Amino acid sequence: MLIVAVEFRMAPGKRESFLTLAGELTGPTLAEDGCRAFEFWADPEDSGRFFLFEIWESGAALEAHRGMPHVAAFKSGIGDLGLDAMETRRFEASETTS
């Protein structure tokens, strides 16, 4: 299982436009094979800061996701909005039950 955490920093005043793009990406991504979670979060104190939390069943599922047209549209859209910075962290994990 892979966990991906992404922090986005956008240009000031682009919050609503970013949230619209995020919403357009979320639905199709959740329908993809191997996607277990895909959630955007907006920082309540910094209007240009957002987080994305993803869980994928495998590296193959994540790689397939990266090639999807809705991902390309999102990347193009955030570029148009003025993406200031993006930091991605990827973790491998195993699931346990208690």
N, C-alpha and C positions, 0 to 999 in steps of 0.2 A: 504494500500500500504506500502511496506517495501523498505527502501533504505539501502544499505550496502556499506560501504566504507572500503577498505582494503589497507594497506600500506605494501609492501614487501621490505625487504632488502636482497640482494643477495651477494654472494661472489664476489670479484672483478674479472672482466674478463668474466662474465657469461651473459652479456647483450643480445647478439644475441641468445644464447640458450634459455634464458628466453622468449624473444619475440616470438620465434618459438613455444614454449609451449603455450604461451598466445593465439597465433593465432589458434592453434589446439583446444583450449577450446572455443573460442569465437563463431565460426560458429554454432556448435551443441547447445550451450547454447541459442543463440538468437532464435533458432527454437523451444525451449521448450515452452509448454503452460505456460502462466503467466509471461514470461520474457518480460519486457518492455524496458529495457536497460541493456547493459553489455559491458563496455568499459575499456580497459587497457590504461594507460598513462605512459610514461617513463619520468623520471626527466631529463631535458636537461643538468643539471649541475652535477648530481651524477649518474654515469653509473650503480650503483647497486641498485638504488631506483626506485620502480614502484608503481603505484596506480591502483586499480580496483574500478569502480563505477558500482553498480547494482541497478536496480529497479524491484521489483517483485509485482505482483498483490495481493499476499497473502502469509501468512506464509506457507500454504500447498504447494504452488508452489515452494517456496524456499527450503523447506524440500525435495521435490521430486528431485529438482536439485542436492542437496547434495548427493543423492544416485545414480546419473548417472555414468556410466563407464568412460565418458570423464572427470569427476571431479576427480575420483580416479586416472586416468592416469596423470592428471595435478599435483595432490598432490605428487604422487610418483616421477614425473619428477623434481619438484622443490626441493624435498629432495635430489635427486641425484646431483643436481647442487650446493648445498651448501646454503640452505636457512639460513640466519643469524637471521632474525627476521620477524615476521608478526603481525600486529596489525589490528584488525577488529572492526569496529563500525557499529551498526545496529540501524536504526531509523524507527519509525512508522510515517507515514504521511498521510494526506488526500489531495486529489486533489481539487483545486479550479480553477474557471475560472474568468477571469476579463473582 
